């Protein structure tokens, strides 16, 4: 699965007040993200920064999320509340087909993660985790330690739109990557 690595020079980046880096970098595809059902790792908590508590509309939407704490239905949090998406340690697994229960995905993903061992420590190699994601998700968005963003998607147009857009942001360098192969 093709992807993008957004290398950000944070000390040079000017993010408008009230906008998360997620909302900034994924701006051209935000409307398309409404079509996906999202799964998150429940133990990581909601993918929202604490500011969402000050927005009654967002808080109401959060209160109406299903009891399945790993599931975010299509057209709920994204794109409406993209400005509140966390900029640190975030994993969003997106599916074009509606998902009713996150449990099977989370169980199988957890099993794939357990298969990772020292043999796969080299990120240039495909891991069981990466192979599982490439076979199941339609889009995977990740932020690591507020240092960088990656996005992998089956939809080439989504990736092309993001790449074109961020190429106009001077403090961001975009690299093409592959979920199964690493940096190209």
C-alpha positions as CSV (number, residue, x, y, z in Angstrom):
1,X,0.0,0.0,0.0
2,X,1.4,3.4,-1.1
3,X,1.9,6.1,1.5
4,X,3.4,9.4,2.3
5,X,5.8,10.5,5.1
6,X,5.5,14.1,6.1
7,X,8.8,15.3,7.5
8,X,8.0,18.5,9.3
9,X,10.4,21.2,10.4
10,X,8.2,22.2,13.4
11,X,10.4,25.2,14.4
12,X,9.5,26.8,11.0
13,X,5.9,25.7,10.7
14,X,3.2,28.3,11.3
15,X,-0.1,26.7,12.2
16,X,-3.1,29.0,12.4
17,X,-4.7,29.3,15.8
18,X,-7.5,26.9,16.3
19,X,-6.2,24.4,13.7
20,X,-4.4,21.2,14.4
21,X,-1.5,20.0,12.3
22,X,-3.8,17.1,11.2
23,X,-6.4,19.6,9.9
24,X,-3.6,21.6,8.2
25,X,-1.9,18.7,6.4
26,X,-5.0,16.8,5.5
27,X,-7.1,19.8,4.5
28,X,-7.6,18.8,0.8
29,X,-9.0,15.4,1.7
30,X,-11.0,16.2,4.9
31,X,-14.3,16.0,3.1
32,X,-13.4,12.5,1.8
33,X,-12.5,11.3,5.3
34,X,-16.2,11.5,6.2
35,X,-16.8,8.4,4.1
36,X,-14.7,6.2,6.3
37,X,-15.5,4.2,9.5
38,X,-12.5,4.6,11.8
39,X,-11.1,2.2,14.4
40,X,-8.8,3.4,17.1
41,X,-6.9,1.5,19.8
42,X,-9.3,2.0,22.7
43,X,-6.5,2.1,25.4
44,X,-5.1,5.2,23.6
45,X,-8.3,7.0,24.1
46,X,-10.1,9.3,21.7
47,X,-8.0,10.8,19.0
48,X,-9.0,14.3,20.2
49,X,-7.0,16.9,22.1
50,X,-8.5,18.2,25.3
51,X,-9.9,21.4,23.6
52,X,-12.9,19.5,22.3
53,X,-14.4,19.7,25.7
54,X,-14.9,23.5,25.0
55,X,-16.9,22.8,21.9
56,X,-20.5,21.7,22.8
57,X,-21.1,20.3,19.3
58,X,-18.0,18.1,19.4
59,X,-18.7,17.0,23.0
60,X,-22.3,16.0,22.0
61,X,-20.9,14.0,19.0
62,X,-18.5,12.2,21.3
63,X,-21.3,11.5,23.8
64,X,-23.2,9.9,20.9
65,X,-20.4,7.6,19.8
66,X,-21.3,3.9,20.0
67,X,-20.5,1.9,23.2
68,X,-17.8,0.1,21.1
69,X,-15.0,2.5,22.3
70,X,-12.7,1.5,19.4
71,X,-15.2,2.5,16.7
72,X,-15.8,5.9,15.2
73,X,-18.7,5.8,12.6
74,X,-18.5,7.5,9.3
75,X,-19.3,11.2,9.2
76,X,-19.1,11.8,13.0
77,X,-15.8,13.2,14.2
78,X,-14.2,13.5,10.7
79,X,-14.1,15.9,9.0
80,X,-16.3,18.1,11.2
81,X,-13.9,18.1,14.2
82,X,-10.5,17.7,12.5
83,X,-9.3,20.8,14.2
84,X,-9.3,18.8,17.5
85,X,-7.4,15.7,16.2
86,X,-4.4,15.0,18.4
87,X,-0.9,15.8,17.0
88,X,0.8,13.2,19.1
89,X,0.8,9.4,19.1
90,X,-2.2,8.8,16.9
91,X,-3.3,5.8,14.9
92,X,-6.5,6.0,12.8
93,X,-7.5,2.9,10.8
94,X,-10.1,3.7,8.1
95,X,-12.5,1.5,6.3
96,X,-14.7,2.4,3.3
97,X,-17.2,-0.3,4.2
98,X,-19.2,0.3,7.4
99,X,-17.8,-1.5,10.4
100,X,-20.3,-2.6,13.1
101,X,-17.8,-4.0,15.6
102,X,-14.2,-3.1,16.1
103,X,-13.4,-6.3,18.1
104,X,-12.4,-8.6,15.2
105,X,-10.1,-6.1,13.7
106,X,-8.5,-5.2,17.0
107,X,-8.1,-8.9,18.0
108,X,-6.5,-9.8,14.7
109,X,-4.3,-6.7,14.6
110,X,-3.1,-7.5,18.1
111,X,-2.2,-11.0,17.1
112,X,-0.3,-9.6,14.1
113,X,1.6,-7.2,16.4
114,X,2.6,-10.1,18.7
115,X,4.3,-11.8,15.7
116,X,6.7,-8.8,15.4
117,X,10.1,-9.8,16.8
118,X,13.8,-8.8,16.4
119,X,13.8,-10.3,12.8
120,X,11.4,-7.4,11.8
121,X,13.2,-4.6,13.7
122,X,14.6,-3.3,10.4
123,X,11.8,-1.0,9.2
124,X,12.7,-1.6,5.6
125,X,11.3,-5.1,6.0
126,X,7.6,-5.9,5.9
127,X,6.2,-6.9,9.3
128,X,3.2,-9.1,10.1
129,X,1.6,-5.9,11.4
130,X,2.2,-4.1,8.1
131,X,1.0,-7.0,6.1
132,X,-2.2,-7.3,8.1
133,X,-2.9,-3.5,7.8
134,X,-2.2,-3.6,4.0
135,X,-4.7,-6.5,3.6
136,X,-7.5,-4.9,5.7
137,X,-7.6,-1.1,6.0
138,X,-8.4,1.4,3.2
139,X,-6.5,4.2,4.9
140,X,-4.1,4.3,7.8
141,X,-3.0,7.7,9.4
142,X,-0.3,7.9,12.0
143,X,1.5,10.5,14.0
144,X,4.5,9.5,16.1
145,X,5.6,11.7,19.1
146,X,4.4,14.8,17.4
147,X,7.4,14.4,15.1
148,X,5.9,13.3,11.8
149,X,2.8,12.1,10.0
150,X,2.4,9.1,7.8
151,X,-0.6,8.2,5.7
152,X,-1.2,5.0,3.7
153,X,-4.2,4.6,1.4
154,X,-5.6,2.5,-1.3
155,X,-7.0,5.6,-2.9
156,X,-4.2,7.1,-5.0
157,X,-6.1,10.4,-5.5
158,X,-6.2,11.0,-1.7
159,X,-2.4,10.6,-1.5
160,X,-1.8,12.7,-4.6
161,X,-4.0,15.5,-3.2
162,X,-2.2,15.5,0.1
163,X,1.2,15.4,-1.6
164,X,0.4,18.3,-3.9
165,X,-1.0,20.3,-1.1
166,X,1.8,19.9,1.4
167,X,4.4,20.6,-1.3
168,X,3.2,24.2,-1.0
169,X,4.0,24.3,2.7
170,X,7.7,25.3,2.9
171,X,8.4,23.6,6.2
172,X,7.2,20.2,5.1
173,X,9.0,17.7,2.9
174,X,6.9,14.8,1.6
175,X,8.4,11.4,0.8
176,X,6.6,8.5,-0.9
177,X,6.7,5.4,1.2
178,X,5.1,1.9,1.1
179,X,3.5,0.2,4.0
180,X,5.2,-3.1,2.9
181,X,8.5,-1.7,1.7
182,X,9.3,1.5,3.7
183,X,10.8,4.7,2.1
184,X,11.0,4.6,-1.7
